[in-house]
Amino acid sequence: MAGQAEQDYFPADYASGRTHFRKAAAARGFALTAYLNPHAKGPAGEDLTTDVAIWGDRAAEQALLIMSGTHGVEGYAGSGCQLGFLNDPGFANPPRGLRIVLIHAINPYGFAWNRRVNEDNVDLNRNFVDHSVRKALHPGYEVLKDAIAPAQLDAKSEAAADAALAAYAREHGVFALQEAITQGQYAYPGGLYFGGAFETWSAGLLKHLLRREFASCGRVAIVDVHTGLGPYGYGELITEEPKSSGAYARARRWWGDTVLSTKNGESVSADVTGSVDGAFAQNLLHADVTACCLEYGTYATHEVFKALRADNWLHLHGDPLRQDAKEIKAQIRRAFYPDCEDWKELVWARARSVFAQAIDGLMEP
Ligand SMILES: [Zn+2]
């Protein structure tokens, strides 16, 4: 059988992901635009862009949006799924009237540097808030802030931080610890899951693209690819819609019972603030939006957390370009991208059916 093996879809780094994406999109006849991030460069001083590939008419009634790299380093999986979409014969002939928009590396800094955050140390998936309003801080985050983002990361400091987190989990439960850490915070710019004090370049670009590229679409399906939560290789479809909503019912009809909401405590994710989901709703008011985050599990939550904590320490208190930073950079890359064939096979197989189901759902009479 001809064609590319699924492991070949997944890039070695941001730059090769971008190159393969642009080449495949051009070969398929997609229109390409590169948006240069004026605030950041890559590790070798290279330019960083978000690349957008578009198929179909702006006046289309139905549109599918597939996004990668909201959380930078999670872009290996997202870029791979987008390349799969562009290469798979099953998607070679989209239904008439369907518009397709692929946003590659909406947070190119994070992808290029192997970071979950952007150039401002901001979690883009917590950045969509009204920055003029003061936000409450989760009391658990306040208690644990020095364990979440310690200024030192020698063995003794790390052990003390781990002990504080374990004590919190014993008292309040493991999911409560996850909530405290990941809900999103706006008080500590040097901490984790910091939602920012202003609208980031990536957030502004996404809002612009939503308003511009889907202005006349009545139905929009969105799949934003993430990694780092859940069982190894399993892709959970996460929605922020409550069970009572029409969007939740629609997502369930399209994708089945694998759609889980953060509003009911059924998802692997905590209910978070300022996510991209809010941006979809606010910027596509005229459309029926069916949006899911496709979240692939990698390794145990505490391992992923330790990788994030070490990376945060490295960029705030160390030097990411020094030779001894390599171990930490490898640790965070692996935490969000198990570079193994079995994982990639699972990721692409799941994405393939999620994309096909989204198209079927969009084209429902
Ligand atoms: Zn993510």
Boltz pocket constraint, residues with backbone or C-beta under 6 A from the ligand:
constraints:
  - pocket:
      binder: B
      contacts: [[A, 71], [A, 74], [A, 125], [A, 225], [A, 226], [A, 227], [A, 228]]
      max_distance: 6.0
